[in-house]
Amino acid sequence: MAVINRTPDSFYDRGATFALQAAVDASLQAVADGADWVDIGGAPFSPGDPIPAAEEIDRIVPVISAVRAASDVIISADTFLPEVARAALAAGASVVNDTTGLRDPDMAAVVAEAGAHLVITHSLAAPRTVYPRPTYDDVVREVADFLLRKVDDAVRLGIPEDRILLDPGHDLNKNTLHSLEITRRFAELAGLGFPTLAAVSNKDFIGETLDRPKAERVEGSLAAAVICILGGARVVRMHNVAASRAAIVLTEAVLGWRQPAYLKHNMGEANEPVTP
């Protein structure tokens, strides 16, 4: 899943894809680089003033429409507002990525009516608010319990189980030790029985672990993504698509899920000459 943020203050790119054409171009480049899925958002998760629904719609719907017209890639809308989700789904998205964990139950009705998929993410804070010093007795168990409760809510509100994905929410109302433990014990979350998403790209738990600024977290992001895949993640949400695709393809080949692109080394009567 490639990340496209049409915001002037996004976590990673600081507005590099805020302009409409820049967001469309970045989305299509992500597809060319190997993304199976493009996640398009118009409001950050981080604390700050609310973004009016009409403004968020103006930010993401033209991008979704343009990408849908040019590609059959999976498109999700990264939003927690039902009215934004409705407009995004009408424009060509097929997934809603709700980072607030279905805080607004009206979101479920919108997703159910459209026959779309829903990503339910663990987070505790109200949208765009501060949640200082989060504490957990057992972060993985508490995240799992939260997600299962939200699944029950979603199903009760009309979303079939086979249209639900789960995201434990690395760094969302969690400190670095919490996110590292979620990464280490990812198999417990994947074992809940739903496709599980790992949104680890360039996050602060990687920066704090490696003592690296956002621009220097690619290698750590790839390592975290591979660990999550080995733990059962089936979607990884990443900024650096080409590098991520290479890491994912090699991991899948090691796991026996795909064949190498070609076989030549030690496959014939004599080795092919090595070219510099």
Backbone as numpy.savetxt, mean C-alpha at the origin, in Angstrom:
# Nx Ny Nz CAx CAy CAz Cx Cy Cz
2.14 -2.62 -5.44 1.29 -1.44 -5.44 2.18 -0.20 -5.44
2.08 0.61 -6.50 2.85 1.84 -6.58 2.10 2.96 -5.87
2.85 3.88 -5.29 2.29 4.98 -4.52 2.32 6.26 -5.35
1.15 6.87 -5.55 1.05 8.14 -6.25 0.29 9.11 -5.35
0.96 10.14 -4.89 0.33 11.11 -3.99 0.15 12.44 -4.70
-1.09 12.81 -4.92 -1.35 14.13 -5.50 -1.62 15.12 -4.36
-0.55 15.36 -3.62 -0.61 16.30 -2.50 0.65 17.16 -2.53
0.56 18.39 -2.03 1.75 19.25 -2.02 2.70 18.94 -0.87
2.27 18.08 0.07 3.05 17.83 1.28 3.13 16.34 1.58
3.28 15.52 0.55 3.27 14.08 0.74 4.49 13.62 1.54
4.32 12.49 2.19 5.34 11.95 3.09 6.69 11.80 2.42
6.71 11.28 1.20 7.98 10.91 0.57 8.45 11.91 -0.48
7.57 12.24 -1.44 8.06 13.03 -2.57 7.86 14.53 -2.43
7.21 14.95 -1.34 7.06 16.38 -1.05 6.46 17.17 -2.20
5.46 16.58 -2.84 4.73 17.30 -3.87 5.22 17.12 -5.28
6.13 16.19 -5.50 6.67 15.99 -6.86 5.60 15.55 -7.85
4.53 14.90 -7.37 3.46 14.46 -8.26 2.15 15.19 -7.95
2.25 16.42 -7.46 1.04 17.18 -7.16 0.37 17.70 -8.42
1.15 18.13 -9.40 0.56 18.59 -10.66 -0.13 17.43 -11.36
-1.25 17.72 -12.00 -2.05 16.67 -12.62 -1.24 15.83 -13.60
-0.57 16.45 -14.54 0.16 15.67 -15.54 1.30 14.90 -14.90
1.93 15.49 -13.89 3.00 14.77 -13.19 2.47 13.52 -12.51
1.28 13.60 -11.94 0.68 12.43 -11.29 0.30 11.36 -12.31
-0.26 11.78 -13.43 -0.61 10.81 -14.47 0.65 10.17 -15.04
1.64 10.98 -15.34 2.90 10.44 -15.89 3.56 9.47 -14.92
3.58 9.82 -13.64 4.19 8.95 -12.64 3.42 7.63 -12.52
2.11 7.69 -12.63 1.31 6.47 -12.57 1.62 5.55 -13.74
1.67 6.11 -14.93 1.92 5.29 -16.12 3.37 4.80 -16.16
4.30 5.60 -15.63 5.68 5.14 -15.54 5.78 3.98 -14.55
5.02 4.05 -13.46 5.01 2.95 -12.50 4.53 1.66 -13.16
3.51 1.77 -14.01 3.01 0.60 -14.73 4.11 0.07 -15.67
4.77 0.97 -16.37 5.86 0.56 -17.27 7.00 -0.09 -16.50
7.20 0.33 -15.25 8.27 -0.22 -14.43 7.89 -1.54 -13.76
6.63 -1.96 -13.93 6.24 -3.26 -13.43 5.21 -3.29 -12.32
4.61 -2.15 -12.00 3.57 -2.14 -10.98 2.33 -2.86 -11.49
1.72 -3.66 -10.64 0.45 -4.32 -10.95 -0.73 -3.46 -10.50
-0.44 -2.47 -9.66 -1.48 -1.77 -8.93 -0.96 -0.37 -8.65
-1.83 0.63 -8.83 -1.46 2.02 -8.54 -2.42 2.57 -7.50
-1.86 3.08 -6.41 -2.64 3.63 -5.30 -2.55 5.15 -5.36
-3.67 5.81 -5.60 -3.69 7.24 -5.85 -4.39 7.95 -4.69
-3.67 8.86 -4.06 -4.21 9.57 -2.91 -4.13 11.07 -3.04
-5.05 11.76 -2.37 -5.08 13.21 -2.42 -5.07 13.87 -1.06
-4.89 13.07 0.01 -4.84 13.62 1.36 -3.87 12.80 2.19
-2.90 13.43 2.85 -1.94 12.67 3.64 -2.58 12.06 4.89
-1.95 11.02 5.43 -2.38 10.45 6.70 -1.89 11.32 7.85
-0.77 11.99 7.67 -0.12 12.72 8.75 -1.02 13.84 9.28
-0.81 14.25 10.55 -1.65 15.28 11.15 -1.62 16.58 10.36
-2.76 17.25 10.33 -2.86 18.51 9.61 -4.31 18.89 9.41
-4.53 19.99 8.74 -5.89 20.46 8.49 -6.62 19.48 7.57
-7.92 19.30 7.80 -8.68 18.41 6.91 -8.67 18.93 5.47
-8.67 18.00 4.53 -8.82 18.34 3.12 -10.30 18.18 2.76
-10.98 19.23 2.32 -12.40 19.08 1.97 -12.60 18.00 0.91
-13.71 17.29 1.01 -13.97 16.19 0.07 -13.92 16.66 -1.37
-14.50 17.83 -1.64 -14.52 18.32 -3.03 -13.11 18.55 -3.55
-12.22 19.04 -2.69 -10.84 19.26 -3.13 -10.11 17.93 -3.35
-10.35 16.98 -2.46 -9.72 15.67 -2.62 -10.20 14.99 -3.90
-11.48 15.13 -4.20 -12.03 14.58 -5.45 -11.36 15.24 -6.65
-11.22 16.56 -6.61 -10.58 17.28 -7.71 -9.13 16.83 -7.90
-8.49 16.41 -6.83 -7.10 15.98 -6.92 -6.97 14.59 -7.55
-7.82 13.64 -7.14 -7.55 12.26 -7.54 -8.39 11.75 -8.70
-9.61 12.25 -8.87 -10.47 11.71 -9.92 -9.90 11.92 -11.32
-9.35 13.11 -11.65 -8.77 13.24 -13.00 -7.59 12.29 -13.24
-6.82 12.01 -12.20 -5.71 11.07 -12.35 -6.25 9.66 -12.59
-7.21 9.26 -11.79 -7.81 7.93 -11.95 -8.40 7.78 -13.35
-9.13 8.78 -13.80 -9.75 8.71 -15.14 -8.70 8.57 -16.23
-7.62 9.34 -16.12 -6.59 9.29 -17.15 -5.85 7.97 -17.15
-5.55 7.45 -15.96 -4.84 6.17 -15.88 -5.74 5.03 -16.35
-7.01 5.08 -15.98 -7.92 4.03 -16.43 -8.05 4.05 -17.95
-8.05 5.21 -18.56 -8.17 5.29 -20.01 -6.94 4.74 -20.72
-5.80 4.77 -20.04 -4.55 4.37 -20.68 -4.07 2.99 -20.29
-4.65 2.39 -19.26 -4.10 1.14 -18.73 -5.19 0.33 -18.04
-4.98 -1.01 -18.00 -5.88 -1.87 -17.25 -5.32 -2.22 -15.87
-4.33 -1.46 -15.39 -3.75 -1.68 -14.08 -4.82 -1.56 -12.99
-4.65 -2.28 -11.90 -5.53 -2.10 -10.74 -5.32 -0.69 -10.20
-6.40 0.00 -9.89 -6.32 1.35 -9.33 -7.07 1.36 -8.00
-6.42 1.87 -6.98 -7.10 2.09 -5.70 -7.09 3.58 -5.37
-8.10 3.99 -4.62 -8.16 5.35 -4.10 -7.77 5.29 -2.63
-6.73 6.02 -2.29 -6.28 6.11 -0.91 -7.07 7.23 -0.24
-8.17 6.86 0.42 -9.05 7.86 1.01 -9.83 7.25 2.16
-10.25 8.10 3.09 -11.10 7.65 4.18 -12.46 8.35 4.15
-12.73 9.13 3.09 -14.01 9.83 2.96 -14.92 9.09 1.99
-16.11 8.68 2.42 -17.01 7.92 1.54 -17.34 8.64 0.24
-17.55 9.96 0.30 -17.91 10.68 -0.92 -16.77 10.70 -1.92
-15.54 10.74 -1.42 -14.37 10.67 -2.31 -14.27 9.28 -2.92
-14.49 8.26 -2.10 -14.44 6.89 -2.59 -15.48 6.66 -3.68
-16.66 7.19 -3.49 -17.72 7.02 -4.49 -17.31 7.62 -5.83
-16.76 8.82 -5.80 -16.33 9.47 -7.04 -15.17 8.72 -7.68
-14.25 8.22 -6.85 -13.09 7.49 -7.38 -13.51 6.19 -8.04
-14.42 5.47 -7.42 -14.89 4.21 -7.99 -15.64 4.46 -9.30
-16.41 5.53 -9.36 -17.12 5.86 -10.59 -16.14 6.23 -11.71
-14.98 6.76 -11.34 -13.99 7.18 -12.34 -13.12 6.04 -12.84
-13.19 4.88 -12.19 -12.41 3.74 -12.70 -11.59 2.99 -11.67
-11.55 3.47 -10.43 -10.89 2.69 -9.39 -11.72 1.45 -9.06
-11.06 0.42 -8.55 -11.79 -0.79 -8.16 -11.50 -1.19 -6.72
-10.68 -0.39 -6.03 -10.31 -0.67 -4.64 -10.32 0.65 -3.88
-10.76 0.59 -2.62 -10.60 1.72 -1.71 -9.60 1.30 -0.64
-8.56 2.12 -0.47 -7.52 1.89 0.52 -7.77 2.85 1.68
-8.45 2.35 2.72 -8.88 3.19 3.83 -7.89 3.06 4.99
-7.03 4.05 5.16 -6.00 3.97 6.20 -6.52 4.24 7.60
-7.81 4.53 7.73 -8.38 4.75 9.06 -9.14 3.53 9.58
-9.03 2.41 8.89 -9.65 1.19 9.41 -11.15 1.23 9.47
-11.78 1.77 8.43 -13.24 1.81 8.34 -13.84 2.60 9.50
-13.18 3.70 9.85 -13.68 4.55 10.94 -15.07 5.08 10.61
-15.28 5.42 9.35 -16.61 5.89 8.92 -17.34 4.69 8.30
-18.37 4.18 8.98 -19.06 2.99 8.46 -19.75 3.23 7.13
-20.00 4.48 6.76 -20.59 4.76 5.45 -19.67 4.33 4.31
-18.38 4.22 4.60 -17.44 3.77 3.57 -17.81 2.37 3.09
-18.21 1.51 4.00 -18.55 0.14 3.63 -19.72 0.11 2.66
-20.70 0.96 2.87 -21.86 0.99 1.97 -21.44 1.40 0.57
-20.54 2.37 0.47 -20.06 2.82 -0.84 -19.33 1.69 -1.55
-18.44 1.01 -0.83 -17.66 -0.07 -1.43 -18.58 -1.23 -1.83
-19.50 -1.57 -0.95 -20.42 -2.68 -1.24 -21.29 -2.38 -2.45
-21.80 -1.17 -2.53 -22.66 -0.79 -3.66 -21.92 -0.89 -4.99
-20.64 -0.55 -4.98 -19.84 -0.57 -6.21 -19.29 -1.96 -6.53
-19.42 -2.89 -5.60 -18.83 -4.21 -5.81 -17.31 -4.14 -5.82
-16.75 -3.18 -5.10 -15.31 -2.96 -5.10 -14.63 -3.75 -3.98
-13.32 -3.66 -3.93 -12.53 -4.24 -2.86 -12.17 -3.15 -1.85
-11.88 -3.59 -0.62 -11.55 -2.67 0.46 -10.28 -3.13 1.17
-9.33 -2.22 1.33 -8.17 -2.47 2.19 -8.47 -1.86 3.55
-8.49 -2.71 4.57 -8.72 -2.24 5.94 -7.36 -2.16 6.64
-7.03 -0.98 7.10 -5.73 -0.72 7.72 -5.88 -0.48 9.21
-4.92 -1.00 9.98 -4.93 -0.70 11.41 -4.36 0.69 11.67
-5.16 1.54 12.29 -4.69 2.82 12.81 -5.67 3.21 13.91
-5.21 4.00 14.87 -6.01 4.31 16.04 -6.47 5.75 16.10
-5.75 6.65 15.49 -6.07 8.07 15.58 -7.21 8.44 14.65
-7.96 9.47 15.04 -8.90 10.07 14.10 -8.11 10.66 12.94
-8.73 10.74 11.77 -7.99 11.22 10.59 -7.27 12.54 10.83
-5.99 12.57 10.43 -5.15 13.77 10.42 -4.97 14.37 11.81
-4.97 13.53 12.85 -4.76 14.00 14.21 -3.53 13.32 14.81
-3.00 13.93 15.86 -1.83 13.40 16.55 -2.26 12.29 17.50
-1.44 11.24 17.59 -1.68 10.15 18.54 -0.34 9.89 19.24
-0.05 10.63 20.32 1.29 10.56 20.91 1.53 9.28 21.70
2.76 8.80 21.67 3.25 7.69 22.49 2.31 6.48 22.49
2.07 5.89 21.33 1.21 4.70 21.30 1.83 3.56 22.10
1.00 2.83 22.81 1.47 1.70 23.61 0.61 0.47 23.32
1.24 -0.68 23.36 0.56 -1.96 23.15 1.16 -2.98 24.11
0.33 -3.88 24.62 0.87 -5.01 25.39 1.50 -6.03 24.44
0.83 -6.28 23.33 1.33 -7.18 22.28 0.82 -6.61 20.97
1.68 -5.86 20.28 1.23 -5.09 19.13 0.63 -5.99 18.05
1.21 -7.15 17.79 0.70 -8.00 16.72 -0.68 -8.56 17.08
-0.81 -9.03 18.31 -2.11 -9.56 18.72 -3.18 -8.48 18.70
-2.85 -7.28 19.16 -3.83 -6.20 19.20 -4.19 -5.70 17.81
-3.20 -5.66 16.92 -3.49 -5.30 15.53 -4.40 -6.36 14.90
-4.10 -7.63 15.12 -4.92 -8.71 14.57 -6.35 -8.63 15.08
-6.52 -8.42 16.37 -7.87 -8.32 16.94 -8.64 -7.16 16.34
-7.97 -6.02 16.18 -8.59 -4.84 15.57 -9.05 -5.15 14.15
-8.17 -5.74 13.36 -8.49 -6.02 11.96 -9.65 -7.00 11.84
-9.68 -8.01 12.68 -10.78 -8.98 12.62 -12.10 -8.33 13.02
-12.08 -7.43 13.98 -13.31 -6.71 14.35 -13.80 -5.88 13.17
-12.87 -5.24 12.49 -13.25 -4.41 11.34 -13.75 -5.25 10.17
-13.17 -6.44 10.01 -13.69 -7.35 8.99 -15.14 -7.70 9.30
-15.43 -8.02 10.55 -16.81 -8.33 10.94 -17.73 -7.15 10.61
-17.28 -5.93 10.89 -18.09 -4.76 10.58 -18.33 -4.65 9.08
-17.26 -4.85 8.30 -17.38 -4.72 6.85 -18.35 -5.74 6.28
-18.24 -6.98 6.74 -19.13 -8.04 6.24 -20.57 -7.74 6.64
-20.76 -7.31 7.88 -22.11 -6.97 8.35 -22.72 -5.85 7.52
-21.86 -4.96 7.00 -22.32 -3.82 6.22 -22.37 -4.11 4.71
-22.11 -5.36 4.32 -22.37 -5.75 2.95 -21.19 -6.06 2.07
-19.97 -6.04 2.60 -18.80 -6.34 1.77 -18.44 -7.81 1.93
-18.42 -8.58 0.85 -18.05 -10.00 0.96 -16.61 -10.16 1.45
-16.36 -11.23 2.19 -15.02 -11.48 2.71 -13.96 -11.55 1.61
-14.35 -12.06 0.43 -13.36 -12.23 -0.63 -13.03 -10.91 -1.33
-13.57 -9.80 -0.83 -13.22 -8.48 -1.38 -12.50 -7.62 -0.33
-11.98 -8.27 0.70 -11.32 -7.55 1.79 -9.84 -7.90 1.83
-9.00 -6.89 1.96 -7.57 -7.06 2.20 -7.23 -6.37 3.51
-6.16 -6.82 4.17 -5.77 -6.28 5.46 -4.37 -5.68 5.39
-4.19 -4.57 6.12 -2.90 -3.89 6.21 -2.65 -3.59 7.69
-1.57 -4.13 8.28 -1.32 -3.86 9.70 -0.90 -2.44 10.00
-0.60 -1.65 8.98 -0.33 -0.23 9.20 1.01 0.06 9.83
2.08 -0.40 9.21 3.41 -0.04 9.69 3.49 1.47 9.94
3.99 1.85 11.11 4.24 3.24 11.52 2.97 4.03 11.82
1.80 3.55 11.46 0.58 4.32 11.71 0.19 4.14 13.17
0.42 5.18 13.97 0.18 5.13 15.41 0.96 4.00 16.06
2.19 3.83 15.58 3.12 2.83 16.11 4.52 3.41 16.09
5.35 3.00 17.07 6.74 3.44 17.02 7.58 2.42 16.25
8.88 2.68 16.15 9.74 1.83 15.35 9.80 0.40 15.88
9.83 0.23 17.19 9.87 -1.12 17.75 8.60 -1.89 17.41
7.47 -1.20 17.42 6.21 -1.85 17.03 6.26 -2.30 15.57
6.73 -1.42 14.68 6.76 -1.76 13.26 7.75 -2.87 12.96
8.88 -2.89 13.67 9.82 -4.00 13.49 9.21 -5.32 13.93
8.46 -5.30 15.02 7.83 -6.54 15.49 6.76 -7.02 14.53
5.99 -6.08 13.98 4.98 -6.45 12.97 5.67 -7.09 11.77
6.80 -6.54 11.35 7.54 -7.10 10.22 8.03 -8.51 10.55
8.60 -8.67 11.73 9.14 -9.97 12.13 8.05 -11.02 12.26
6.88 -10.63 12.74 5.79 -11.58 13.00 4.67 -11.46 11.95
5.04 -11.03 10.75 4.03 -10.79 9.72 3.20 -12.03 9.43
3.79 -13.19 9.56 3.07 -14.44 9.26 1.83 -14.59 10.13
1.85 -14.07 11.34 0.68 -14.17 12.20 -0.48 -13.36 11.64
-0.18 -12.25 11.02 -1.22 -11.41 10.43 -1.70 -11.99 9.10
-0.76 -12.49 8.30 -1.15 -13.15 7.05 -1.99 -14.38 7.33
-1.77 -14.99 8.48 -2.50 -16.19 8.85 -3.95 -15.95 9.25
-4.37 -14.69 9.27 -5.77 -14.40 9.59 -6.71 -14.85 8.47
-6.15 -15.12 7.29 -6.96 -15.68 6.22 -7.38 -14.71 5.14
-6.82 -13.52 5.15 -7.14 -12.51 4.14 -5.86 -12.08 3.43
-5.93 -11.71 2.15 -4.73 -11.16 1.51 -4.23 -9.97 2.32
-2.93 -9.96 2.57 -2.37 -8.97 3.48 -1.38 -8.08 2.74
-1.49 -6.78 3.02 -0.69 -5.76 2.36 0.36 -5.24 3.33
1.57 -5.03 2.84 2.64 -4.45 3.64 3.02 -3.10 3.04
2.73 -2.02 3.77 3.07 -0.67 3.32 4.29 -0.21 4.09
5.46 -0.60 3.60 6.70 -0.37 4.35 7.61 0.68 3.72
7.30 1.13 2.53 8.25 1.88 1.72 8.68 3.19 2.36
9.99 3.32 2.61 10.62 4.56 3.06 10.08 5.09 4.39
9.50 4.21 5.18 8.86 4.67 6.41 9.88 4.96 7.51
9.38 5.62 8.56 10.29 6.07 9.61 10.92 4.93 10.38
10.26 3.79 10.49 10.90 2.68 11.21 12.16 2.22 10.48
12.17 2.36 9.17 13.37 2.04 8.39 14.43 3.13 8.60
14.00 4.39 8.55 14.94 5.48 8.74 15.58 5.47 10.12
14.79 5.20 11.16 15.33 5.18 12.51 16.24 3.97 12.72
15.90 2.85 12.12 16.73 1.66 12.27 18.08 1.84 11.59
18.09 2.44 10.42 19.31 2.58 9.63 19.98 3.94 9.78
19.32 4.86 10.46 19.80 6.24 10.56 19.96 6.84 9.16
18.86 6.79 8.39 18.86 7.29 7.02 17.69 8.24 6.79
17.90 9.34 6.06 16.78 10.20 5.66 15.91 9.49 4.62
14.77 10.07 4.33 13.81 9.42 3.42 14.43 9.07 2.07
15.29 9.93 1.57 15.87 9.72 0.25 16.86 8.57 0.21
17.24 8.02 1.37 18.25 6.97 1.41 17.73 5.69 2.07
16.44 5.43 1.92 15.83 4.28 2.57 15.42 3.17 1.60
15.86 3.26 0.35 15.40 2.29 -0.64 15.83 0.87 -0.27
17.11 0.69 0.06 17.59 -0.66 0.36 16.87 -1.24 1.58
16.69 -0.42 2.62 15.96 -0.89 3.79 14.51 -1.23 3.47
13.91 -0.43 2.59 12.52 -0.69 2.18 12.41 -2.03 1.45
13.38 -2.31 0.58 13.35 -3.58 -0.15 13.53 -4.75 0.81
14.42 -4.61 1.78 14.61 -5.69 2.76 13.33 -5.93 3.55
12.70 -4.85 4.00 11.46 -5.00 4.76 10.36 -5.64 3.92
10.27 -5.24 2.65 9.25 -5.82 1.78 9.47 -7.32 1.59
10.72 -7.72 1.36 11.01 -9.14 1.17 10.69 -9.94 2.45
11.04 -9.40 3.61 10.72 -10.08 4.87 9.21 -10.27 4.98
8.45 -9.24 4.64 6.99 -9.36 4.72 6.45 -10.38 3.71
7.02 -10.40 2.50 6.59 -11.40 1.52 6.85 -12.81 2.05
8.02 -13.01 2.64 8.32 -14.33 3.21 7.37 -14.67 4.35
6.83 -13.64 4.99 5.86 -13.85 6.04 4.43 -13.97 5.55
4.22 -13.84 4.24 2.89 -14.04 3.70 2.24 -12.84 3.07
2.91 -11.69 3.01 2.33 -10.53 2.34 2.10 -10.83 0.87
0.98 -10.40 0.36 0.66 -10.63 -1.06 0.58 -9.34 -1.85
0.66 -8.21 -1.18 0.77 -6.92 -1.84 1.80 -6.12 -1.04
2.72 -5.45 -1.74 3.63 -4.53 -1.07 3.47 -3.15 -1.71
3.29 -2.17 -0.87 3.05 -0.79 -1.31 4.38 -0.06 -1.30
4.88 0.31 -2.51 6.25 0.78 -2.64 6.33 2.03 -3.52
7.30 2.89 -3.20 7.55 4.07 -4.01 8.48 3.77 -5.19
9.54 3.05 -4.96 10.58 2.81 -5.97 10.24 1.54 -6.75
9.45 1.70 -7.79 8.79 0.55 -8.41 9.77 -0.38 -9.10
10.68 0.13 -9.91 11.56 -0.75 -10.67 12.41 -1.60 -9.74
13.01 -0.99 -8.72 13.82 -1.75 -7.76 12.96 -2.74 -6.98
11.77 -2.32 -6.62 10.88 -3.21 -5.87 10.46 -4.40 -6.71
10.16 -4.14 -7.98 9.77 -5.23 -8.87 10.87 -6.27 -8.99
12.11 -5.82 -9.10 13.22 -6.77 -9.21 13.34 -7.61 -7.94
13.22 -6.98 -6.78 13.31 -7.72 -5.52 12.16 -8.72 -5.39
10.98 -8.31 -5.80 9.82 -9.19 -5.70 9.95 -10.39 -6.65
10.37 -10.13 -7.89 10.51 -11.22 -8.88 11.52 -12.25 -8.40
12.65 -11.79 -7.87 13.65 -12.74 -7.39 13.11 -13.53 -6.20
12.40 -12.86 -5.30 11.82 -13.56 -4.15 10.82 -14.61 -4.61
9.99 -14.26 -5.58 9.01 -15.22 -6.10 9.70 -16.41 -6.76
10.81 -16.16 -7.46 11.53 -17.27 -8.09 12.13 -18.20 -7.03
12.69 -17.63 -5.98 13.24 -18.44 -4.90 12.14 -19.30 -4.26
10.95 -18.72 -4.12 9.83 -19.44 -3.50 9.17 -20.43 -4.46
9.61 -20.45 -5.72 9.04 -21.37 -6.69 7.75 -20.92 -7.32
7.45 -19.62 -7.21 6.20 -19.10 -7.76 6.33 -18.64 -9.21
7.54 -18.52 -9.71 7.75 -18.13 -11.12 9.07 -18.72 -11.58
9.21 -18.86 -12.89 10.44 -19.34 -13.48 11.36 -18.16 -13.79
12.67 -18.38 -13.85 13.57 -17.31 -14.30 13.21 -16.85 -15.70
13.61 -15.64 -16.02 13.32 -15.09 -17.35 13.96 -15.94 -18.44
15.15 -16.48 -18.18 15.80 -17.39 -19.12 16.78 -18.25 -18.34
17.21 -19.36 -18.95 18.17 -20.28 -18.35 19.32 -20.51 -19.34
20.53 -20.10 -18.94 21.69 -20.31 -19.79 22.88 -20.85 -18.99
23.09 -20.33 -17.79 24.27 -20.66 -16.99 24.30 -22.15 -16.65
25.38 -22.83 -17.09 25.57 -24.27 -16.84 24.42 -25.14 -17.36
23.80 -24.70 -18.43 22.68 -25.45 -18.99 23.07 -26.21 -20.27
24.27 -25.96 -20.81 24.64 -26.61 -22.05 25.88 -27.47 -21.88
26.39 -28.01 -23.00 27.60 -28.82 -22.96 28.82 -28.02 -22.59
28.76 -26.71 -22.86 29.85 -25.81 -22.49 29.23 -24.50 -22.05
29.89 -23.84 -21.12 29.36 -22.56 -20.66 29.49 -21.51 -21.75
28.51 -20.66 -21.82 28.58 -19.53 -22.74 29.72 -18.61 -22.29
30.45 -18.01 -23.22 31.50 -17.07 -22.82 30.89 -15.87 -22.09
31.59 -15.42 -21.08 31.13 -14.27 -20.30 31.59 -13.00 -21.00
30.65 -12.11 -21.24 31.00 -10.86 -21.88 31.14 -9.79 -20.79
32.13 -8.90 -20.91 32.34 -7.89 -19.89 31.18 -6.88 -19.88
